[in-house]
Amino acid sequence: MTVEIRANNPAAGIGFIVLGVLAISVNDMLIKFLSGGYPLHQMVFTRSLIGIIFSLILVQVEGGWQILRTRRPVLHTVRGLLIVVANMSFFAALAVLPLAEATALFFVAPLLITLLGIPLLGEKVGPMRIGAVIVGFVGVVIMTRPWESGAARDVAVYVYFLPILGALTYALNQILTRKLGVASKASAMAVYIQFVFIVVSSLFWVVAGDGRFAEGLENESLIFLLRAWVMPQGTDIWLFFGLGLNSAIIGYALSAAYRAADAATVAPFEYVGLPLAVFWGWMIWGELPGPVVTAGIMLILGAGLFVFLREQQRKRPLVSNRRMHRRY
């Protein structure tokens, strides 16, 4: 059955973005759940290999093999590498941080896009948006709690910079997209990204697939990155398949959302991912943010939404209508 997506259909746009964000939250939950027994690059390779198969099917639907041709292979490679770094750093943080905290820290990306737009795009940012950015970064400081040390800390301060690094590389990707522009179908862009993921994760396997670099390490994030490949057993096989299927759902749902309705209508619903992260953290691991962390999360959430809505008021959207999420 073919789903017809009409232009300017807010209900369809919202429905698809909620579906996509739900798939993203399930993806994060599965990766965190599997992080104790499998290496990250194995999960990335598996989800991308399965995901690219579904993406190639969508390529046929959207125009056939010819839409995979591009005049800017270097640009797509750079953008793909930025997305890979965004993914890998965020997922590495999931091995250590509670799901809600890692997700909230990634949501500083809109604030970083605002700041990077000043030197890289020559944009003018008024005092209200600068104030919102400051409030958001106050939330980051509150969440990381640098005043705590020693036994008072469950996680080292530097681990919190992993999702922030993911947000930074995602922001750079968005800035690059706006500066240079991309004239490709959504399915073709998904194939490019999945291909870069497969290449990078394969290189990880060649260099570190036997786990020799993980020996003697105590840092859980590094162990997650460098441990040896393990053949999935039992129900884990289906969880790996679920990662790949989720990858395809995410790519289709997000692109369909932004084709069905404008970014001003759709983009705020990406923040549904934060309460979903809290839900999965509570349901699977019994994690609930404490009052201090909750205050930081609310500051980041409020600042991000304010910056986005302020940009829409000024008719200068932060991101292009052809968006690509960090876990495309």
NORMOCOR-V410583 format. One record per helix or strand. SS is the DSSP state (h for helix, s for strand). FROM is the first residue (numbers start at 1). TO is the last residue. If there is no record, write none. Layout:
# NORMOCOR-V410583
ss=SS from=FROM to=TO
ss=SS from=FROM to=TO
This chain:
# NORMOCOR-V410583
ss=h from=10 to=34
ss=h from=40 to=62
ss=h from=65 to=68
ss=h from=73 to=94
ss=h from=99 to=106
ss=h from=109 to=121
ss=h from=127 to=144
ss=h from=150 to=152
ss=h from=157 to=180
ss=h from=186 to=208
ss=h from=212 to=214
ss=h from=220 to=226
ss=h from=236 to=260
ss=h from=263 to=285
ss=h from=291 to=313
